[in-house]
Amino acid sequence: MAATTHPSPEGAEGHRPAAAPAKGAEPGAGRPALRTLRFDLTERVVHWTSAVVVLSLTATGAFLYVPSLGTLVGHRLAVEDAHVWAGVAVFAPVLGGVLGPWGRRLRHDLHQVRDLGPDELDWLRSLGRLGRSALGKFNPGQKLSTNAMAGLLVVLFATGLVMRWGNFMPVGMRTGATFVHDVSAFALLAVVLGHIGFALSHPNALRSMVTGWVPARWVQRHAPAWQGEELPPRSARGEPR
């Protein structure tokens, strides 16, 4: 994805001007530090809407799974309904983001997180000591986390359908679906907690999901290969090809 850069009006959090700013920057001595657009409005809305849905699933699931928590809330049937319909809607934010011209950047990002290159595998095997120059907008850990969340949500969605509306299925199948659902829920919780912990330990990355921007110096340090990435060209109608 081409890195869109603009001068930061607030002095880019005390950073000095980048020595080799991201593509599109205007170098020059004495200029304020540059910043780079990492996430547009669509990406941020999809992320935070998805986060609310997943956290709602986590909370309602905990109330249903742990009896002592359920007694604090009561209204088990209402909590169960909220859990089910949050699960039904879990993919709605992403679908709403990708199915229109406003989702061009989001579609590109989803394409980028699918694969890991040889240098990225080296980065993983060396725990970040090797392959740093190949890091793009998302590092291999972020790619694995994204794919793990997506895969676990698909499993939870499918097993949840069986648990809720699979009364016509054999008892063994429904019991198996319940077991897989529970195990996947704990795995998703672990991935989500890791994601939150990573975000809190990287304030520039977290801030970019709120404001959309990161300092260009951050790009050079954490995503040097991102500067060469390009969005796919638009068609004559202004939509992505």
Protein Blocks (a to p, Z undefined) as FASTA:
>chain_A
ZZdddddfklnnoiacdfbdcehiacdehiacddddfbdfklmmmmmmmmmmmmmmmmmm
mmmmmmmlmmmngmmlmmmmmmmmmmmmmmmmmmmmmmcfklmmmmmmmmmmmpccfklm
mmmmnnopgoklmpcfbdfklmmmmmmmmmmmmmmmmmmmmmmmmmmpcfklmmmmmmmm
mmmmmmmmmmmmmmmmmmmmmmklmmmmmnopacfklmmmmmmmlmmpccddddfkopaZ
Z
